[in-house]
Amino acid sequence: MKLPLLSGKQVVAALSRLGSVEVHRKGSHVKMKHADGRVIVFPYHDEVDRFTLRGALRDADVDLEDFFKRTKQISSSAPVRHLSVCPQSLQCSWPDAQPLHVK
């Protein structure tokens, strides 16, 4: 089964629905623990690599079918992408931001 391309936020949400809780976060990595003692560590990136995620899920004995069902509930929204567009009412500090003209 091919895993969907998920953000770190979506992975945290899916694992939370499976009963895991976040116990530690350092840099770009999150550690979550299940009530039965299983631990999973994965990168909290805009897009988590499918192979990295599959390996982390396998190491933590997370059933791929259950995880996939939980991600279907939340994956309808694509990972958040940062746009280089700024509303006129905001002073943007992005170097390549263009003003957004809304009618």
DRENTORKE-747655 format. One record per residue (C-alpha): x, y, z. Coordinates in nm, 4 decimals, decimal comma. Each point is the difference from the previous one (the first is absolute). Layout:
# residues N
+----------+----------+----------+
|       px |       py |       pz |
+----------+----------+----------+
|        X |        Y |        Z |
...
+----------+----------+----------+
***
This chain:
# residues 103
+----------+----------+----------+
|       px |       py |       pz |
+----------+----------+----------+
|   0,0000 |   0,0000 |   0,0000 |
|   0,1327 |   0,3416 |  -0,0939 |
|  -0,0131 |   0,2494 |   0,2840 |
|  -0,1313 |   0,3479 |  -0,0809 |
|   0,2401 |   0,2928 |   0,0163 |
|  -0,0694 |   0,1520 |   0,3416 |
|   0,1238 |   0,2923 |   0,2035 |
|   0,1372 |  -0,0463 |   0,3503 |
|  -0,3158 |   0,1619 |   0,1349 |
|  -0,2164 |  -0,2587 |  -0,1783 |
|   0,2152 |  -0,2867 |   0,1324 |
|  -0,0345 |   0,1307 |   0,3568 |
|  -0,3785 |   0,0255 |  -0,0441 |
|  -0,0285 |  -0,3538 |  -0,1403 |
|   0,2163 |  -0,1511 |   0,2751 |
|  -0,1976 |   0,1922 |   0,2629 |
|  -0,3176 |  -0,1576 |  -0,1359 |
|   0,1684 |  -0,3389 |   0,0446 |
|   0,0644 |   0,0745 |   0,3678 |
|   0,3544 |   0,1395 |  -0,0008 |
|   0,0985 |   0,3160 |   0,1836 |
|   0,2869 |   0,2349 |  -0,0715 |
|   0,2641 |  -0,0324 |   0,2699 |
|   0,2929 |   0,1929 |  -0,1440 |
|   0,0926 |   0,2369 |  -0,2802 |
|   0,3483 |   0,1190 |  -0,0779 |
|   0,0957 |   0,1790 |  -0,3175 |
|  -0,2013 |  -0,1492 |  -0,2808 |
|  -0,0653 |  -0,3397 |   0,1603 |
|  -0,3008 |  -0,1141 |   0,2014 |
|  -0,0140 |  -0,2934 |   0,2402 |
|  -0,3399 |  -0,1516 |   0,0718 |
|  -0,0874 |  -0,2796 |   0,2407 |
|  -0,2966 |  -0,2353 |   0,0027 |
|  -0,1659 |  -0,1153 |   0,3233 |
|   0,1386 |  -0,3516 |  -0,0530 |
|   0,3584 |   0,1340 |  -0,0059 |
|   0,0691 |   0,0174 |  -0,3745 |
|   0,2088 |   0,3032 |  -0,0963 |
|   0,0279 |   0,1661 |  -0,3411 |
|   0,2374 |   0,2761 |  -0,1078 |
|  -0,0446 |   0,1793 |  -0,3325 |
|   0,0922 |   0,3328 |  -0,1609 |
|  -0,2510 |   0,2837 |   0,0316 |
|   0,0413 |   0,1399 |  -0,3516 |
|  -0,2356 |   0,1562 |  -0,2543 |
|   0,0232 |  -0,3316 |  -0,1855 |
|   0,1104 |  -0,3159 |   0,1804 |
|   0,1779 |  -0,2400 |  -0,2355 |
|  -0,2151 |  -0,3094 |  -0,0601 |
|   0,2868 |  -0,2441 |   0,0561 |
|   0,1048 |   0,1720 |   0,3229 |
|  -0,3583 |  -0,0064 |   0,1269 |
|  -0,0518 |  -0,3647 |  -0,0993 |
|   0,3200 |  -0,0973 |   0,1842 |
|  -0,0993 |   0,1921 |   0,3122 |
|  -0,3464 |  -0,1573 |  -0,0029 |
|   0,1513 |  -0,3465 |  -0,0464 |
|   0,2493 |   0,0539 |   0,2843 |
|  -0,2834 |   0,1055 |   0,2326 |
|  -0,2255 |  -0,2919 |  -0,1057 |
|  -0,2712 |   0,2347 |  -0,1276 |
|  -0,2393 |  -0,1808 |  -0,2333 |
|   0,0141 |   0,1655 |  -0,3428 |
|  -0,3688 |  -0,0693 |  -0,0668 |
|  -0,1075 |   0,1756 |   0,3222 |
|   0,2361 |   0,2903 |  -0,0653 |
|  -0,1248 |   0,0307 |  -0,3580 |
|  -0,3632 |   0,0116 |   0,1186 |
|   0,0849 |   0,2782 |   0,2453 |
|   0,1815 |   0,2014 |  -0,2660 |
|  -0,2993 |  -0,0191 |  -0,2339 |
|  -0,1947 |   0,1941 |   0,2620 |
|   0,2482 |   0,2872 |  -0,0042 |
|   0,1831 |  -0,0137 |  -0,3337 |
|  -0,2713 |   0,1719 |  -0,2011 |
|   0,1911 |   0,3222 |   0,0533 |
|   0,3358 |   0,0188 |  -0,1730 |
|   0,3130 |   0,0804 |   0,2004 |
|   0,0327 |   0,3695 |   0,0728 |
|   0,2147 |   0,1776 |  -0,2516 |
|   0,1323 |   0,3487 |   0,0578 |
|  -0,0995 |   0,2441 |  -0,2691 |
|   0,2122 |   0,2918 |  -0,0994 |
|  -0,3086 |   0,2253 |  -0,0061 |
|  -0,0903 |   0,2558 |   0,2648 |
|  -0,3310 |   0,1811 |   0,0622 |
|   0,0318 |   0,3762 |  -0,0466 |
|  -0,1041 |   0,0585 |   0,3609 |
|   0,3061 |  -0,1873 |   0,1323 |
|   0,3607 |   0,1066 |  -0,0050 |
|   0,1801 |  -0,3122 |  -0,1208 |
|   0,3608 |  -0,0713 |   0,0781 |
|   0,0376 |  -0,2701 |  -0,2666 |
|   0,2610 |   0,1121 |  -0,2503 |
|  -0,1882 |  -0,1241 |  -0,3080 |
|  -0,3564 |   0,0795 |   0,1138 |
|  -0,2321 |   0,1638 |  -0,2451 |
|  -0,3081 |   0,1969 |   0,1119 |
|  -0,3283 |  -0,1879 |  -0,0293 |
|  -0,2719 |   0,2045 |  -0,1657 |
|  -0,3439 |  -0,1186 |   0,1115 |
|  -0,3129 |   0,1508 |  -0,1516 |
+----------+----------+----------+
***
